[in-house]
């Protein structure tokens, strides 16, 4: 069912003010907060829908840690960013506004906060084992946020139900993972010709460091921070 944009924006925060359909389209192209502050929605140049679920809406801590929320990093969302002190958490994401029959990447949108007594040091490299195809590197965006592409799939409709577990594989008390949310971004070009829709690795390792993208070299030292992500395949909801 096509989205009724005028009906959809009734949940926008703050309420949108526009005088024509063209003005509404311009607002949606820039991006708006919907779902009572829980979802960031925008339309790309091809008319496809981009959706980000806030950290507060989708994160479930896996341990008794002192996670908190902060506006220090200019979050889009009313609740702010989630500060993950132990890098261990689960996400349960339910989309509402995806474009049907569209190839999407699922991205973790984040930053890394270093304590004052810590430093990144020299750019680092990582050992990735026999098969590098399961590594997902972080890219720095123009707005200063980092994104790690976790997964790719083709949407059947607007609604998808998805779970991801992030488990720390080292002790990173010297840094805090600042999570903005989980983003569903239409894929405008295929990075690798041999990729297939719905490809899932049982463990996807995310490596974060000073330089982006990070190179991988056998036999070199571990990187500044690393966590693993374990997937539950997405369920397409016919609502």
N, C-alpha and C positions, 0 to 999 in steps of 0.2 A: 504494500500500500504506500503510495507516495506520501511524503511528509507534508503536512499543512503547516507552513512556517508561521503563519499568524497565530495558529492555535498553539504551536510549540513554544513560542516566545512569551506566552503568558506566564511561564515559570522562570523568566529571566530575572537576574539580580545584578544591578537595579533594573527596574522596568525600562524597556526600550522606547525611545521616542523617535518617530519617523512620520513623514507626510506622504510617502509614495512607495510603491513596490521597489523602485530603483534605490531609494534610500535604505530600505530594508535589506536589499541584496548587498549593498555596500557594507552595512553593519555586520552581516553574516560573513562576508569575506574577511573582515578584520578579526572576527571572533567575538563570541558573547558567552556569558555565564548563564547556564540553564539549570533546570532540575533543582531549583531553590539553592543554588550555590555549589552544587556537587559536580557539575559537568561543564567542561569547556567545549564549545561547538563552533566550527567554522566550515566554510565551503572553499574548496580550492579552485584554481582557474578552469578546471574541467567540470565544475559543478558537483564534484564528489564531496561527501561529508567526511570531516575530520572530527574525532571525538576523543577527549581526554577525561578520564575519571579521576577525581581528586584522591590524594593519598588518604584523607580522612574517611572517604567513602569506601575504599577498597582494601585498606591494610588491616591485617589481623596479626598482632604480635605472636610469635611462637614461644617466647620465654618471658619470664617476669623481669622485664627491663624497664628502665625509666625513659620511655619514648615521650616526646613532647612535640608541640606544634609551635611554629614561629613564623613571623612575617619579615624576618631579617632579609630574606632573599626575594622580596617583592613577588610573592605568590599571586597567581590569578584568583585563587580561591579565598573565600571568607575565612576558612579555618586555618589557612596558611600551609606551610610545608611541614611534613613529618620528619623529625630528627631521629634517625635510627642509630642508637649508640652501640648496638651489638651486631648490626647488619644481619639480623635474623628475623624473618617475617614471612607471612603468607598474604597473598592478595586474592580476593574474590571479586571479579569484575563482571558487571552486567551492563551491556551497552543498550542504548535505546534508539540511536539515530544513524546507524551505519547505512551506507548506500548498498543496495543489493547487487549481487553479481560483480563485486569489486574485489580486487586483490589488495589486502591490507597487510601492513607490518604492525606488529605489536611492540611498542617501545617503552622502556623504562626511562622516565625523564627525571633527572637528578643532578645534584652537585655533591662535592666532597668538601667538608669543612675540616681543616687541619687545626689542631690545638696550637697555641702560641709557641709551645716548646718543641713542636715538630717541624720538620721541613721535608719537602718532596725529594731533595737531592737531585742527582743527575737523572736524565731520562732513562727508564729501565726497559728491559726486554724480558720476554717470558718463554718458558719451555712449554710446548703445547702437546707433546706426545706424537703418536704416529699419524693421527688424522686431525688436521687443523680445521676441518669444515664445521666443527661444533663450537668454535670460538666466536664470540660476538663482541666486537670492540666498540668503544664509546666514541662518539663524534661530538664536537663542540658546535653548537648552533650560534646563529647571529645574536640571539637574545642572551647568550651566556650560559644557557643550560646545556647539560650533556644528555645525549640520548644513546641508549644501547638497544639495537634491534634484536628482539628475542625470538620472534616467530613470524611466519607468514601463512596466510590462509585466504581462501576466497569466501566472501560472505554470501549467505543465502538470503538474508533479509536484514532488517534493522537490528535484531536482537541476537546477542551472543552471550553465553554464560561461560566463564573461564576462570580457572584457578591456577596460581603459580606459587611455588614455595621457594623462598630464597634462604639458603643456609650458608653461614659464614664458614670458610674453610681455613681461616687463620685468625689470629688475635689482632684486631685493629683498633685497640683502645685509643690510639693516637689520632684517630679520625672519626668523623661522624658522617653517615650517609644521609643527605638531605633529599627527600623524595617529594617531588611535585605531584606525580601521578603516573598512571598507565595510559599511554596514548595509542590510538588506532589511526594510522596514517595511510591513505591510499598510496599504493606503490605506483609511481609514475614511470619507472624503468626497472628492468630486471638486472640485478647486479651480476648474476652468474647464469649463463645459459643452461647449465645442467641442474638448476634448482627446480623443485617441483612444489606445487601448492600443497600446503598441509604437511610439509616435512617437519618431523619432530625428532629431536634428540632427547634421550632420556635425561641427560644432564647437559645443560648449556652453561659454559663458564663465561662469566663477565669479568673482564679485566679492566681496571681503572688505573690510570697513571697520569703523568705530567704531560706527555705528548700524545696527540690524537691525530690520526689513528696510531695505535701502538703496533710496532713491528714484533715479529716473533722469531727467535733464533734459538736453536738447540743448545743446551748446555749453559745457558745464561742464568742470572740470578732472578729470584721471584720478583713480581711487580709490587707496587706500593699497596694495592688492595685487591682482593678477589673474593667473590662469592659465587655460589652455584645456584642455578635455578632449575627446579624440577617441575615439569608440566603435567597438568591434567588436560587432555584434549578438549577443545571448545565444543560446547553444545549450542546448536542453532535452535532458537526458540521461535516457534510459529505463533506469534501474538498479533 
